[in-house]
Amino acid sequence: MKKVKEFMRVCLVAGCMLALTACGSTSTEQTTTSNDSEVVQSTVVEEEKVAKADSAEETDKIVIVDQLGKTIEFDGVPQRVATTIMPFPYIYYAVVGNNDNLIGCNPSSIVAYENSALKYMYPELANANTSFVDTSFVVNVEEVLKLEPDVVFQWNYMDEEIAKMEAAGIKVVALEYGDVEDLETWIRMIGTMFDKEERAEELITYFHESVAEVTDKIATLPEEEISNILIMSDNLKVTGTGFSKYWIENSGAVNPAGDLSGEALYVNMEQIYEWNPSIVYIGNFTDLQPSDLMNNELEGQDWSVVDAVQNGQVYKIPIGGYRWDPPGVETPLMVKWLAKIQHPELFEDMDMREEVTEFYKDVYNFDITEEILDEILGDVQDF
């Protein structure tokens, strides 16, 4: 009997020990499972944080495709901008609203700037560096590097210049000189790069609406009332094709030199006599002045028999924010100015001083003065 009781006591103790062991094992498994869950949960949270950070970083990036088809990526809005392209500064100003980030530009841009309305709107541009590029758009890479630019704008046909800057680690955006669509591309590209997309679209809309104010009326003109004009880019050098075709056609004129191949061509006086233009416009990239024709001051040339000279219809193309010759944000003003000269009766109600005043307020948010208006519009005939 004692042996039986002793056996039962041993079994009871053993059973309790097994039970305790089982409980301990279950507790350990639960603890391990709980810890593993916390680790997995923590890992997921960290991954989500990293994903969100990467997403935010990607959102801050600015990606554009230039007019060579290259994709160029910026970590944010470029803070240091340089350009070799002459009309770029005032187009940039119209889109961005300032030139604070424009640290370098073409020397020719500053020459025009000193005679333009832009010097009143943004005098700080006078401090822009011009030593890194010449007027033929050739750059000095060492000088460019000193500027530490975030981006340099260059013409798309300057292959060697683009290549040597990119080899030095400089981001280059290539732009194409051409038609209104190219100009729109510039404006949109600037808008994207400098967080001004809405402003860019406003400018493009304003551009086309302004030009339409002229073309809608020009469309009513009979063919015989279309003006026969000539554009002189220099002494006996005429402008044929190119962007001038846009503002000539939209202002109700025909350019007989437009049939010639090439954008700027030398001709002789016999050719001028044959064309016998009723109006002559002199570009703003030359020192040639209306008085040179009107006063017959050009050696070996007799302009006195040309209709334009006989009627006092020789004009120097204005400089506003920049020269009005090439594509730019002030091209609508060029179209209106031409239309007013060519068709004074049709545009009798259009006052160019009022047009320029309104344009400068709408586009530049600048209240232009009578003195500046005189500089833009009052110096187009000097005889």
Secondary structure, 3 states (H helix, E strand, C coil): CHHHHHHHHHHHHHHHHHHHHHHHHHHHHHHHHHHHHHHHHHHHHHHHHHHHHHHHHHHHCEEEECCCCCEEEECCCCCCEEECCCCHHHHHHHHHCCCCCEEECCHHHHHHHHCCCHHHHCHHHHHCECCCECCCCCECHHHHHHHCCCEEEEECCCHHHHHHHHHCCCCEEEECCCCHHHHHHHHHHHHHHCCCHHHHHHHHHHHHHHHHHHHHHHCCCCHHHCEEEEEEEECCEEECCCCHHHHHHCCCEECHHHHCCCCEEECCHHHHHHHCCCEEEECCCCCCCHHHHHCCCCCCCCCCCCHHHHCCCEEECCECCCECCCCCCCHHHHHHHHHHHHCCCCCCCCCHHHHHHHHHHHHHCCCCCHHHHHHHHCCCCCC
